[in-house]
Amino acid sequence: MTTDKKFQPLIDELTNSLKAKQQKTDNEAKELEEALKTFRPIAQYLTELAAHLAVVKPGIQISPSGKLRKQPDKQFVCHYDVFMDGQRRKTLVFTMQGQRIQWDQRTFLIDDQTALEDALGRTIVDTLKV
């Protein structure tokens, strides 16, 4: 079907709007994928740490509380709760943007995973000792 010229501006407007919406959706999916990739080593570390600490005290759990959430400023936030014997002892809040992860008022680069793991491990153990 050929389009009547009088409808072409409307069709163009709708086409451009749909393309822009699809581009926005694609960009958001790419940002989420990047945030998940950035956070994956931390999530793995927390899972492994929880398993090792549970050997000492079976009631220890470290688990995500909710999903990764996007903030208006292109940051993503993730929460993890530290439990012992069913009681939440601490909530860990991670903020990711690009190659940076903020946690506990400190900023870590994803290339410095060891520093983040050391700080996390120490904080979690100190929380559980109380």
Buried (B, 14 or more C-beta within 10 A) or exposed (E): EEEEEEEEEEEEEEEEEEEEEEEEEEEEEEBBEBBBEBBEBBBEBBEEBBEEBBEEEEEBBBEBEEEBEBEEEEBBBBBBBBBBEEEEBBEBEBBBBEEEBBBEEEEBEBEEBEEBBEBBBEBBEEEBEE
